[in-house]
Amino acid sequence: MAFHKPKKRALTTAEREAKTMITGKRACVFSPNGDVYKGEWLNNLKHGKGIEFKNIAGSKFQGQWKLGKRDGYGVSSEWNCELNQFEKSFIGYWKNGKKHGFGTMFYKNLGVYEGEWCQGVKEGFGIMYYENGDIYEGYWRRDMAHGLGILRLVNGNKYEGSFEDGIANGKGVFYYFHLGKIYEGLWKKGSPVCGTISDSEREEAATPSTYSITTIRLVDANGVLNEAEKAYQDQNQELKLIPHKEI
């Protein structure tokens, strides 16, 4: 009795495409532009652990991927032509291809930021070590100091208080250690507008003023400052209510 071998079912278009998808670990995949990726894949997308070399940008990323984008812990590096080697530019966490979570950024101008990120920008609490020696420690929003923070200047002076869009704004205290004085009060766009100045460790100051500040006692010093603060807040509120004209 003759037996007929059953014909194989023809693969659908989707099944044929699935068979061509790169999935799993591959030694190296080279792109036409010179980029190289070595690591894990899922359906033609970088997925899992892997390392990528960008030829034109001269950069390297080694870490975790998710559906083609950096996602999870990873280290990015930039090529230094003078030293002829890669130097780390960011160490930390990523989400959907952007810095997200805690991470440390090494800038080309030798500045270093260590703290929180959100969707690729500094957001939350962090410390910035500037190239000139200044140090900011506090909260950030959209890559700028925003909220409560401390700015330690390289000359020894220090500001503690509120920041808005990168500059002192609101209540704050500035320590003029080289003069032996303290200013405490309100700030507007980086400048003091209403407050009190007093001596502080004047004897130990590097360049103290010739005369000490005479103590003046107001009947209600706090009341004066509170009134100034209220006037300042009212003025800001009025500015926010003014409609902006389109250019």
Long-range contacts (C-beta under 8 A, 24 or more apart in sequence): 18-43, 39-65, 40-65, 42-67, 59-89, 60-86, 63-94, 64-94, 66-96, 69-94, 69-96, 69-97, 70-94, 70-97, 70-98, 71-95, 71-96, 71-97, 78-108, 92-117, 93-117, 95-119, 107-131, 115-140, 116-140, 138-163, 139-163, 161-187, 162-187, 171-229, 175-200, 177-201, 177-205, 177-206, 178-205, 178-206, 178-207, 179-205, 179-207, 179-208, 179-209, 180-204, 180-205, 180-208, 180-209, 181-205, 181-209, 181-213, 185-225, 185-228, 186-225, 186-228, 186-229, 186-232, 188-232, 193-228, 193-232, 194-225, 194-228, 194-229, 194-232, 195-225, 196-221, 196-225
